[in-house]
Amino acid sequence: MQSGFKESVVLHHDEADGLCSAALTKIAIEKLGIEIRLICLDKLYPEVLRDVEGASRRLIVFSDLGSGHVQLLESQNRSKSILVILDDHDTSDIIDPLVHNLNPDLNGFCGEKDASSSTVAYLFAKTVDPTLVTFAPLAIIGSTEIPGEAQGLNKIPIGDAEKTGAFKRTPTGGVKFDGPMPWLSPSRASSILNVLGSVGYYRGGPQLPGPYWRLSMVGST
């Protein structure tokens, strides 16, 4: 699958869900033959938004960011770029055809319970290329920010990961990695990413996992 765009920017949050959703988004966009730049933020700064949306026309994705600022995103889009929002936070409807708000809240789900931003990004990636099902563990790690047993859309990556053999269920009903890293649980991986994304931000923490999420490297950090 190819796209008419040559470049893309992904703005994403700096904690586990944001890092996992950004990794999934990056993998999917690269499958479309588009060069990509990642920008990690602790919140969506208006100054950054003006710079990004005021540049040349391109694909701009907001991963685990943006849902609560859809009107701002629309108003700042001077380059008439295609904007895609992959988020689970409270949002509102959009009428601008250049803005695609892929939020579960707009489709009868509850973002606080049924889908993390990583799950939204995973479903986006799987739509771009079904073979990206192998990256379901990323969505599971990102969705651990939602307490309790997985429900709603968050069940989809768990089922996919079981089918590929990446995850297996524990006797208590939880899930864990299978294969070379059975010691690295989703919650442990999430904790590591939270540290890399926020505390380790100025040491390049958000870039450490790499575009293909090398869990072995992250787990040994």
Summary of the structure (lengths in Angstrom):
residues: 221
radius of gyration: 16.6
end to end distance: 35.4
largest distance: 53.8
contacts: 763
relative contact order: 0.15
helix: 47%
strand: 15%
